[in-house]
């Protein structure tokens, strides 16, 4: 391996950037919504479940984020 290949490989092998708390919450919320859409058979069920989880996220909006 030459030096340029090793440098490129090192760049892509680096540790992933740390997400902010907000970005982690958004990722979790989107993941949950995608999961609901994948298993729900009825649009009304998707909407009610999405509303329920949104309410839970809103209830915990100001919860301590572990910092």
C-alpha atoms as one frame of an Amber mdcrd trajectory, in Angstrom:
protein
   0.000   0.000   0.000   1.279   3.414  -0.827   1.050   6.418   1.479  -1.897
   8.066  -0.288  -3.998   4.908  -0.009  -3.133   4.582   3.684  -4.102   8.223
   4.269  -7.438   7.745   2.501  -8.139   4.559   4.443  -7.291   6.277   7.733
  -9.721   9.086   6.923 -12.617   6.670   6.441 -11.670   4.486   9.405 -11.779
   7.380  11.858 -14.298   7.358  14.673 -17.730   8.733  13.787 -18.504  12.255
  14.905 -20.428  12.593  18.138 -24.019  13.638  17.600 -25.607  16.360  19.642
 -28.398  15.339  21.982 -30.937  16.948  19.670 -29.613  15.017  16.665 -29.791
  11.749  18.619 -33.404  12.446  19.599 -34.358  13.302  16.017 -32.690  10.118
  14.789 -34.541   8.046  17.388 -37.872   9.681  16.505 -37.408   9.137  12.756
 -36.336   5.527  13.338 -39.485   4.920  15.362 -41.729   6.459  12.697 -40.130
   4.336   9.977 -40.665   1.227  12.096 -44.342   2.087  12.602 -44.845   2.591
   8.882 -43.176  -0.749   8.141 -45.480  -2.849  10.338 -48.772  -0.934  10.397
 -51.425  -2.127   7.974 -53.741   0.847   8.270 -53.018   4.554   7.773 -55.207
   5.418  10.780 -53.092   3.147  12.968 -49.907   4.821  11.704 -51.325   8.264
  12.442 -52.556   7.369  15.922 -49.274   5.688  16.842 -47.276   8.619  15.448
 -49.395  11.043  17.485 -48.895   8.928  20.608 -45.119   8.798  20.255 -44.957
  12.513  19.415 -46.818  13.182  22.665 -44.269  11.123  24.596 -41.394  12.990
  22.977 -43.084  16.324  23.760 -43.647  15.307  27.405 -39.946  14.616  27.779
 -38.721  17.607  25.777 -37.174  19.305  28.807 -35.957  16.147  30.510 -32.327
  16.051  31.552 -30.307  14.758  28.615 -27.588  13.228  30.773 -25.145  16.117
  30.611
